[in-house]
Amino acid sequence: MLVSQNKFDKSESKYECDRCKKELSITTRISIYSKLSYENPKKRWDLCNKCYAALVRGIEKVNK
């Protein structure tokens, strides 16, 4: 989630992990987009590397 936006330099904008509330920068966040059948993709979550890895493990575990 976007916490603070720098309109002059987007690399200085601050984000927060939607799962663990860790502070992120634009280079360390992983954005998850989703869409329904006839919609354009929308950004749903911003995750840190650790939370993204947990999400991937959970999805792979279910699909085995």
N, C-alpha and C positions, 0 to 999 in steps of 0.2 A: 504494500500500500504506500502511496506517495505521502510522505510526511511534510517535506518542505521542498519547494520548487525554486530553482534559480533560473530566472528567465534569460539571463545573459550567458550562462555557461551551464548547459544541461548535465555535464559530467559532475557538477557539484551538487546536484539534487540529492536529497536524502530519501531513502525508502526503508520500509520495515517488513520483515518476514511475516506473512499472514499466519504462520503456524506457531513460531517460537518467539516472535516479537523482537528478533535481533535486528540491529541497525545495519542497513546495506547501502552500498553505493550503486551507481548505474552499471559498473563493471562487475560487481559481485552478485547481482540479483539474477534469478532465472524466472522469466515470466511464463505463465501457463495460460494459453488461450483455448477457448472452447466455443463451439457453435452448435446450434440446433439445425434442423434440416435445411431451411432456406434462408438462414441469416448469415451475415458476415461474422467472422470470428471476433470475439471480444475478450479482452484481458480479464481473467478471473482472479488469478493469484500471483503474488510475487513471493518466491521462496529462496532461502539460502541454499548453499550446496548440500548441507547436512540433511535438511528437510526434503530436498528434491531426491536425494539418494534413498531416503526412507520411503518416499512415494513410489519410486521405481521398484524397490524391493517388494513393497506390498502388492503392486500390480503383478509383478512376475510370480509372486508366491500364489496368487489367486489363479493365474493362468496355467499352472503346472498340473 
